[in-house]
Amino acid sequence: MDAFYASVEANDFPRLKNLPLCVGSKERGVVVAASYEARKFGVHSAMPSKKALEKCPNLIFVPPRFERYKEISRQIHSIFKDYTDLIEPLSLDEAYLDVTQNKKGIESANQIAREIRAEIFKQTGLTASAGISVNKFLAKVASDYRKPNGQKSIHPSQVLEFLEHLPIERFYGVGKVTANRMHELHIFNGKDLRARSLEELTVNFGKSGLYFYNAARGLHKAEVNPSRKTKSIGVEDTFYQALDEENSLHNELQILAQKLDERTLKKSLRGKTLTLKIKYSDFTQFTRSRTALDPYADQKDILNTALHLWQLRPHDKPIRLLGLSLSNFQDKETQVRFVQLIIPYDI
């Protein structure tokens, strides 16, 4: 989806259309999402609101409405399901679809992408962009190539030529830090990357070296996985006014513990590792985790550990975000097997 959160706001409130708009908090906050009109001024997600206003004094801030974004995301996924059941969600606004065999028997993946984008616009009023190719890596790269409201196809015969000229920053998985390291090694595009040996890339980038070696050759074997295993479940709250009162923050932790307990129950998952995340008003971050011998059983269990982790924080500075997450899951089947092993028996 194109600038999804910001586009939803502009679509729901027409007075905001064609204006520099961002989703987030103007006071001591960060930009959650920015419209393309705002991006022209250099505003982007995760940018401090103060800096965004310096770049674009007329920037309009609207608070996020995540339930609304989830509602539209479900609507979009129902459109996907008209074409294929092989759907791997990446986030509310992005997914991989395998349409090799599709429900409508359409031979052209380009045509499928055009139909899906048209149907999304018809049902939601929002635009989407698509990338089409032979694997997930190439499709991802292509999907960003003609945004907004466009699509790009990379034919198998064009893969190597396309990647040769692709700036290294546009390779999926290459962030700012990695790009700077690549530049230090005189790697500026796919052609430069393909010239490096697997050994050299592994020395410089560790386990990611193999990924970069294959990416430069257009190789990516991971299949579209509709049932990708959940690795963690988290909840967090961003405060429009940074909080520094102990009682208020404890209340927030209690609310988060309840939400986290409800989410894990809904998915029939129980995790052994609880993580507390704190972001301060100066944008520094603190995280601490604790792994228990047994999965966290309920809201009270989660809250008690969260309060213990809270006491380990290094600062008493005002806080703008609190988050809790559970990982290291045991699903129902694993829990049943565990219980069966400890059932008492007569000798």
C-alpha positions as CSV (number, residue, x, y, z in Angstrom):
1,M,0.0,0.0,0.0
2,D,1.1,3.6,-0.7
3,A,1.8,5.6,2.4
4,F,-0.9,3.5,4.0
5,Y,-1.7,5.2,7.3
6,A,-1.5,8.7,5.9
7,S,-3.5,7.7,2.8
8,V,-6.2,6.2,5.0
9,E,-6.5,9.5,6.9
10,A,-6.6,11.6,3.8
11,N,-9.2,9.2,2.3
12,D,-11.4,9.3,5.4
13,F,-11.1,13.1,5.8
14,P,-11.1,14.6,2.3
15,R,-10.0,18.0,3.7
16,L,-6.6,16.5,4.2
17,K,-6.1,15.3,0.6
18,N,-3.1,16.6,-1.3
19,L,-1.7,18.2,1.9
20,P,1.6,17.5,3.7
21,L,0.3,15.1,6.3
22,C,1.8,12.8,8.9
23,V,0.4,10.3,11.4
24,G,1.9,10.9,14.8
25,S,2.1,13.3,17.6
26,K,3.2,16.9,17.2
27,E,4.3,17.3,20.8
28,R,7.4,15.3,21.8
29,G,6.6,12.6,19.3
30,V,7.8,11.0,16.1
31,V,6.3,10.6,12.6
32,V,4.6,7.2,12.3
33,A,3.8,7.7,8.6
34,A,4.1,10.6,6.1
35,S,2.1,11.4,2.9
36,Y,3.9,11.8,-0.3
37,E,3.3,15.5,-0.2
38,A,5.1,15.6,3.2
39,R,7.9,13.4,1.8
40,K,8.7,16.0,-0.8
41,F,10.0,18.1,2.1
42,G,12.2,15.3,3.4
43,V,9.7,14.1,6.1
44,H,9.8,10.4,6.7
45,S,8.6,7.8,9.3
46,A,10.5,7.6,12.6
47,M,11.7,11.2,12.2
48,P,11.2,13.3,15.4
49,S,8.2,15.6,15.1
50,K,10.3,18.7,15.9
51,K,12.6,18.0,13.0
52,A,9.7,17.2,10.7
53,L,8.2,20.6,11.5
54,E,11.5,22.3,10.7
55,K,11.5,20.7,7.3
56,C,7.8,21.4,6.7
57,P,6.3,24.2,8.9
58,N,2.9,23.5,7.4
59,L,2.9,19.8,8.2
60,I,-0.4,18.5,9.5
61,F,-0.4,16.0,12.4
62,V,-3.2,13.5,13.0
63,P,-3.2,10.8,15.7
64,P,-3.0,7.2,14.6
65,R,-6.1,5.0,14.4
66,F,-4.7,1.5,14.3
67,E,-8.1,-0.2,14.6
68,R,-9.1,1.6,11.4
69,Y,-5.9,0.5,9.6
70,K,-6.5,-3.1,10.7
71,E,-10.0,-3.0,9.4
72,I,-8.9,-1.9,5.9
73,S,-6.0,-4.3,6.0
74,R,-8.5,-7.2,6.5
75,Q,-10.6,-5.9,3.6
76,I,-7.5,-5.9,1.4
77,H,-6.5,-9.4,2.4
78,S,-10.0,-10.6,1.5
79,I,-9.3,-9.3,-2.0
80,F,-6.0,-11.3,-2.1
81,K,-7.9,-14.4,-1.2
82,D,-10.0,-14.2,-4.3
83,Y,-6.9,-15.0,-6.2
84,T,-4.7,-17.2,-4.0
85,D,-4.5,-18.7,-0.5
86,L,-0.7,-18.5,-0.6
87,I,-0.5,-15.1,1.2
88,E,2.4,-14.2,3.6
89,P,1.6,-11.0,5.5
90,L,4.6,-8.8,6.3
91,S,2.6,-6.0,8.0
92,L,-0.8,-4.3,7.8
93,D,0.1,-2.8,4.5
94,E,2.3,-5.4,2.8
95,A,2.2,-9.0,1.8
96,Y,3.8,-11.6,-0.5
97,L,1.4,-13.5,-2.8
98,D,2.3,-16.7,-4.8
99,V,0.1,-16.7,-7.9
100,T,1.8,-19.4,-9.8
101,Q,-1.4,-21.4,-9.5
102,N,-4.2,-18.9,-8.9
103,K,-8.0,-19.3,-8.4
104,K,-8.9,-17.5,-11.5
105,G,-6.5,-19.3,-13.8
106,I,-5.0,-16.1,-15.1
107,E,-1.7,-16.8,-16.8
108,S,-0.2,-13.3,-16.5
109,A,1.0,-12.2,-13.1
110,N,1.1,-8.7,-14.4
111,Q,-2.7,-8.9,-15.1
112,I,-3.4,-10.3,-11.6
113,A,-1.5,-7.4,-10.0
114,R,-3.4,-4.9,-12.1
115,E,-6.7,-6.5,-11.2
116,I,-5.9,-6.6,-7.4
117,R,-4.7,-3.0,-7.4
118,A,-7.9,-1.9,-9.3
119,E,-10.1,-3.8,-6.8
120,I,-8.3,-2.4,-3.8
121,F,-9.0,1.1,-5.2
122,K,-12.6,0.3,-6.0
123,Q,-13.3,-1.0,-2.5
124,T,-11.2,1.3,-0.3
125,G,-10.3,4.3,-2.4
126,L,-6.6,3.7,-1.7
127,T,-3.8,3.0,-4.2
128,A,-1.3,0.1,-4.0
129,S,1.9,-0.7,-5.8
130,A,3.1,-4.2,-6.9
131,G,6.3,-5.9,-7.8
132,I,6.2,-9.1,-9.9
133,S,9.1,-11.5,-10.3
134,V,10.3,-15.1,-9.7
135,N,11.1,-14.8,-6.0
136,K,10.3,-12.8,-2.9
137,F,13.5,-10.7,-2.9
138,L,13.0,-9.5,-6.5
139,A,9.3,-8.9,-6.0
140,K,10.0,-6.8,-2.9
141,V,12.6,-4.7,-4.8
142,A,10.3,-4.3,-7.7
143,S,7.4,-3.2,-5.5
144,D,9.2,-0.1,-4.4
145,Y,10.4,0.8,-7.9
146,R,7.3,2.6,-9.3
147,K,5.6,3.9,-6.2
148,P,3.1,5.3,-5.7
149,N,0.3,3.6,-7.7
150,G,2.5,1.6,-10.0
151,Q,3.9,-1.8,-10.7
152,K,7.1,-3.2,-12.0
153,S,7.8,-6.7,-13.4
154,I,11.3,-8.3,-13.5
155,H,11.3,-11.1,-16.1
156,P,13.7,-14.0,-15.5
157,S,15.7,-13.0,-18.5
158,Q,16.1,-9.4,-17.1
159,V,17.2,-10.3,-13.5
160,L,20.9,-10.0,-13.7
161,E,20.8,-6.8,-15.9
162,F,18.3,-5.2,-13.6
163,L,20.4,-6.0,-10.5
164,E,23.6,-4.8,-12.0
165,H,22.4,-1.2,-12.2
166,L,20.4,-1.2,-8.9
167,P,22.0,1.1,-6.3
168,I,23.1,-0.9,-3.3
169,E,20.7,1.1,-1.0
170,R,17.7,-0.3,-2.9
171,F,18.6,-3.9,-2.2
172,Y,16.1,-5.3,0.3
173,G,17.9,-5.8,3.7
174,V,20.5,-3.1,3.1
175,G,19.9,-0.3,5.7
176,K,21.8,2.9,6.2
177,V,24.6,1.3,8.3
178,T,25.1,-1.6,5.9
179,A,25.1,0.8,2.9
180,N,27.8,2.9,4.5
181,R,29.9,-0.2,5.0
182,M,29.3,-1.3,1.4
183,H,30.4,2.1,0.2
184,E,33.6,1.8,2.3
185,L,34.3,-1.4,0.4
186,H,33.5,0.3,-3.0
187,I,30.3,-1.6,-3.5
188,F,27.8,0.9,-5.0
189,N,25.5,-1.3,-7.1
190,G,24.6,-4.9,-7.8
191,K,27.4,-5.3,-10.3
192,D,30.0,-4.4,-7.6
193,L,28.3,-6.7,-5.1
194,R,28.3,-9.7,-7.6
195,A,32.0,-9.2,-8.1
196,R,32.7,-10.0,-4.4
197,S,33.4,-13.6,-3.3
198,L,31.2,-15.3,-0.7
199,E,34.2,-15.5,1.6
200,E,34.8,-11.7,1.4
201,L,31.2,-10.9,2.0
202,T,31.0,-13.3,5.0
203,V,34.1,-11.8,6.6
204,N,32.6,-8.3,6.3
205,F,28.9,-9.0,7.0
206,G,28.8,-12.3,8.9
207,K,25.8,-14.5,8.3
208,S,24.3,-11.8,6.0
209,G,27.2,-12.4,3.6
210,L,25.5,-15.4,2.0
211,Y,22.2,-13.5,1.6
212,F,24.0,-10.6,-0.2
213,Y,26.0,-13.1,-2.3
214,N,22.8,-14.7,-3.5
215,A,20.9,-11.4,-3.8
216,A,23.4,-10.1,-6.3
217,R,22.6,-13.1,-8.4
218,G,18.8,-12.8,-8.0
219,L,18.7,-16.0,-5.9
220,H,16.2,-16.3,-3.0
221,K,14.8,-19.7,-2.2
222,A,12.3,-18.8,0.6
223,E,8.8,-19.8,-0.4
224,V,5.7,-17.7,0.3
225,N,4.6,-19.0,3.7
226,P,1.0,-18.4,4.7
227,S,1.4,-20.0,8.1
228,R,4.6,-18.3,9.2
229,K,5.2,-19.1,12.9
230,T,4.7,-16.2,15.3
231,K,8.0,-15.4,17.0
232,S,6.8,-12.7,19.3
233,I,3.6,-10.8,20.3
234,G,3.9,-7.3,21.6
235,V,1.8,-4.3,22.7
236,E,3.0,-0.7,23.2
237,D,1.6,2.7,23.8
238,T,3.0,6.1,22.6
239,F,2.2,9.0,24.8
240,Y,1.5,12.4,23.2
241,Q,2.7,14.0,26.4
242,A,5.8,12.3,27.8
243,L,5.0,10.7,31.2
244,D,7.2,11.0,34.3
245,E,4.8,10.2,37.1
246,E,5.5,6.8,38.7
247,N,1.8,6.0,39.4
248,S,0.8,6.8,35.8
249,L,3.5,4.7,34.4
250,H,2.6,1.8,36.6
251,N,-1.0,2.1,35.5
252,E,0.2,2.0,31.9
253,L,2.2,-1.2,32.6
254,Q,-0.9,-2.8,34.1
255,I,-2.9,-1.9,31.0
256,L,-0.2,-3.3,28.7
257,A,0.1,-6.5,30.7
258,Q,-3.7,-7.0,30.3
259,K,-3.6,-6.4,26.5
260,L,-0.6,-8.7,26.1
261,D,-2.3,-11.5,28.1
262,E,-5.4,-11.1,25.9
263,R,-3.5,-11.3,22.7
264,T,-1.5,-14.4,23.6
265,L,-4.7,-16.1,24.9
266,K,-6.4,-15.3,21.6
267,K,-3.5,-17.1,19.7
268,S,-3.3,-19.9,22.2
269,L,0.3,-19.1,22.9
270,R,2.3,-18.8,26.1
271,G,5.8,-17.4,26.1
272,K,8.7,-17.8,28.4
273,T,10.5,-14.6,27.6
274,L,9.1,-11.2,28.6
275,T,10.7,-8.0,27.2
276,L,10.1,-4.4,28.5
277,K,10.8,-1.6,26.0
278,I,11.1,2.1,27.0
279,K,11.6,5.0,24.7
280,Y,12.5,8.3,26.4
281,S,11.5,11.8,25.3
282,D,15.1,12.3,24.1
283,F,14.6,9.3,21.8
284,T,17.1,7.0,23.6
285,Q,15.8,3.5,24.2
286,F,16.1,0.9,27.0
287,T,15.1,-2.8,26.7
288,R,15.4,-5.6,29.2
289,S,14.2,-9.2,29.0
290,R,13.6,-12.0,31.5
291,T,13.2,-15.7,30.6
292,A,11.2,-17.9,33.1
293,L,11.5,-21.6,33.5
294,D,7.8,-22.0,32.7
295,P,5.6,-19.9,30.3
296,Y,4.0,-16.7,31.8
297,A,0.6,-17.9,33.0
298,D,-1.5,-14.8,33.2
299,Q,-1.8,-11.1,33.4
300,K,-0.6,-10.9,37.1
301,D,2.5,-13.0,36.2
302,I,3.3,-10.7,33.3
303,L,2.8,-7.5,35.4
304,N,5.0,-8.7,38.3
305,T,7.9,-9.4,35.9
306,A,7.3,-6.1,34.0
307,L,7.6,-4.2,37.3
308,H,10.8,-6.0,38.1
309,L,12.3,-5.1,34.7
310,W,11.0,-1.5,35.3
311,Q,13.2,-1.2,38.3
312,L,16.3,-2.0,36.2
313,R,15.8,1.1,34.0
314,P,18.9,3.4,34.1
315,H,17.1,6.7,33.9
316,D,14.1,8.6,35.4
317,K,13.7,10.7,32.3
318,P,10.2,11.4,30.9
319,I,9.0,8.5,28.8
320,R,7.1,8.7,25.5
321,L,6.7,5.0,24.8
322,L,6.2,1.8,26.8
323,G,6.0,-1.7,25.4
324,L,5.8,-5.3,26.5
325,S,6.3,-8.4,24.4
326,L,6.4,-12.1,24.8
327,S,8.5,-14.6,22.8
328,N,10.0,-18.1,23.2
329,F,6.6,-19.6,22.8
330,Q,5.0,-22.9,23.7
331,D,2.0,-23.6,21.7
332,K,-0.9,-25.8,23.0
333,E,0.5,-29.0,21.6
334,T,3.8,-28.4,23.4
335,Q,2.1,-27.6,26.6
336,V,0.0,-30.7,26.5
337,R,3.1,-32.9,25.9
338,F,4.9,-31.1,28.8
339,V,1.9,-31.8,31.2
340,Q,1.8,-35.4,30.1
341,L,5.4,-35.9,31.2
342,I,4.8,-34.7,34.7
343,I,1.5,-36.6,35.4
344,P,2.1,-38.6,38.7
345,Y,2.0,-42.4,38.3
346,D,2.1,-45.3,40.7
347,I,5.2,-47.4,41.0
